[in-house]
């Protein structure tokens, strides 16, 4: 497996990835999508507080989210911020849970873990550097000694998208 030599923090936070979230359908336990209920015109991104809709293409279930946003902050199985459903992209390791909202989020974590050289966000104030997604990853994910185990966990999660 070829590994990138350098990762530069793009200053993204977990809020950059909550527009589209993959969750476990409460009806059929397949992959369901949580996305903005109304399409956004132009290049604008939807507000993270915009109404959300849960859609499962496997069983046809749909739901509208109640107002509000509950970001996952705990330990254990991670949940989505709108419906509180378990995320699809997650797995438990001996160190803790590895989770991502969508494939792009998982890819960012994978690129960070693979890199031998990890650079902080360029020209950002110190407070902003500490708030980026990769800066806030648990220490066990950042640790080079756990690199192979974390990458194996990421591969397991990515494989769940194909099935």
Secondary structure, 3 states (H helix, E strand, C coil): CCCCCEEECCCCCHHHHCCCEEEECCCCCCEEEEEECCCCCCCCCCCCCCCEEEEECCCCCEEECCCCCCCCCCCCCCECCCCCCEECCEEECCCCEEECCCHHHHHHHHHHHHCCEEECCCCCCHHHHCCCCCCCCCHHHHCHHHHHHHHHHHHHHHHHHHC
